[in-house]
């Protein structure tokens, strides 16, 4: 409960900063272009890492304990999110964004070699369809999503705790939680897209919103990979 409260406070502080409007205002078109380019940068970095650096990364980390891999990933990812959320400097927020993108790229390099290309392709296609659909809904029907923030946040925390308990205490390996998180992060895309359009139009806010949407999309892709791999 204490961890949930601290996360809630952190989320509220980020929301307050995003609404503060600190920084020079830019046009809506430029704002959305910066957000899209930031998103594309993250996916490009991940694609380059997977295509060119999978083998070196696998060799480098082959002798490292999974626990230390998790700790390293967790520290870098949380540092990136915190830096981005607390900063009003767009370049510092972009640094935080990359601190998140890089460990996720490493994780993909470790996961994808064991997954057939056909499944990866299908997961990418489905992720693209879900992302496009929820982005469109977030833009044309923002009021549907604007009040979902607290509900989605609580559902995320409950889902993470429930999955950890089911996995480590009851050794559950089914796909139920993967489906739950696909649905949850799909809703989060609509919510984050809708919220991004009401924040003051600054470069820093565009980068921060891109980070949120990037996390939504990556989580959907990874969960779809797990679902499709179980069916193979």
N, C-alpha and C positions, 0 to 999 in steps of 0.2 A: 504494500500500500504506500509506503514511504517513497519507493522508487517511482511509482505511478504519479504521486503528487509532485515530485521533483521534475518529472518529464512534463507534466501539465504546466508547471510554472515556466519551464524553459520554452514550451510551445507558445504560451501566452506572451512571454517577453519578445519572442521572435515576431509574433503577430503585431505587437505594439510597435516594434521598430519598423516593420514593413509599412505600417499605416502612418508612420511619422512624416514620410515624404522628404527625408533628408537627402540632399543631393540635387543636382540640376535636373529639371524636368525636360523630358524629350517627347517627341510626338508618339502617338499610339502605334503608328506604323514602325517607327524606329525601335520602340520598346519591344514589340512582338518579334521584330527581326533579330534583335539582340538575344532574346529568349530562345528563338529557334536555332540561331547559330551556336549558342552555348550548348544546347541539347545535342546538336549535330557534332560539335567538337567532342563531347563525351563519348558518343557512339563511335566516332572515327578513331579516337584513341583506343577504345576497347577492340575495335576491328583490327587495327594495326598490331596491337599486342598479341591478339589471338593468331593472326596470320603469320607474323614474323618472329615472335618471341616465345611461342608456346614451348618448343623443345628446350631452349636455354633456361626458361623459368622452371620447367619440370625437373631438369637436371639439377639446377641450383637448389631447389627446395625438396628434392627427393629424400634427403636424410633428416629433414626438419620434422619435429614432432607436430602432429595435427593440432595439439593444444597451443603450441607457440604460433603456428600459422593463424589460428583463430584469434589469438591475443593480438598479433600484429595487425591483422585485418581490422579487428574491432577498434584498436587504438587509432589507426590512421583514419578510418571511416568516421568515427566520432569526432576526431580532431577537425576533419574537413567540414563536417556539418556545423560544429560549434563556431569555427572561424567564420564560415559563411553567414551564419545566423546572427552573429554579434557584430559583424563589420558593416560599416557604412561606406567603405571604400570598395568600389567595384573590382579593382585588381586584387585586393585581399580576399574578397568573396570568390573571385575566380580561382585564386590559389586554393581556397578551401574546397571548391568544387573539384579541382584536380586531385586533391588529397583523397577524395572519395572515389573518383573515377579510376585511379591507378590500382588500389587494392581490389576493386571489383574486377578490373581487367585481369589481375593475377588469378583471382578466383575462377574466372571464365577459362583461363588458360589451363587450370588444373581440372576443370569439370568437362570441358567440351571434347578432349581427345577420346574419352570413353563413350561418346554419344554418336550414333550413326548420323551421317550428313543429312539423310532424308528427314530425320527427326528434328535436327537443328533448323533445317530449312522450313519445316512445317511450323515449328515453334515461332520462328521469326515472322512468318506470314500471319499467323494467328495473333501474335503480339501487335503487328502493324494494324490489323483490322480492328482489334479492340481499342488501340490507341486512337486511331482515326475516328472511330465511332464515338468514344467517350469525349474526345476533344471537341467534336462537332456539337455534341449534346451540352457540354460545358459552356460553349459559346452561344448557342441559340436558346438554351433554356437554363440560364445560370441560377434562377431562383429555385430550381429543383434541388440544386446542390449546396447553395449558400448556407443553409442551416444544418448541414450534415457534419460539420467539423468535430464537435464534441462526441457525437455518436460514433463516427469513424475512428477517432482516437481511442475511445474506450474499447471498441471492438478489436482494434489492433493489439492493444495491451493484453486483453483477455485471450485473444487468439494465440499470441506468442507464448504466454504462460501455459495455456492449455496444451499447446503442441509440445512444449518442453516436458511437461508432466507426462503426457501420453507417450512420448518417445523414450524418456529415460526411466520412468517408473513402470510403464506397462509395455514397453518395447513395441509400440504401435508403428507400423510401416505402411499403412494404407494411404490412399490419395485424398481422403476427406479434407485434411487441412490444406493441401495444395489447392483444391477447388475453392475452399473458403477464402484463401488469400488472393486467388485470382479475382474473385468477385469483389473482395474488399479493396484491392489496389485499382481495380477498374473504376470503382466508385471514387476512389481518391484522385484519379486522373480528372474526372469531371469536376470534382471539388477544387483541385489545385488550379485547373485551367480557369474556372469561373472566378476564383479568388484573385488570380493574377491580373484579371481585367479591372478590378476595383481598387487595387493598390495605386498609390502615386506612381506616375510613369518616370522612373529613374533607371539608370543603367544597373545600379546595384540591386534594385528590386527585380529587374529582369533576370539577372544571374541567379539570385536566390530562388526565384520561382522555377527557373530551369532545373535547378538542383532537385527541388521537390518532385517535379514531373519525371526527371531522369530516374529517380529512385522508384517511383511508381512503375515505370515501364520495365526497368531491369528486374524488379521483383516478379512482375507478371511473366516475363520471358523465362526466368529460372523455374518458376512454378509450373509453367506449361511444359518445359523440358522434362521435369520430374514426372508429370502426368503421362506424357507421350512415351517416355522411356519405360514406364511400367506396362504400357499396353503392347510394347514391341515384343 
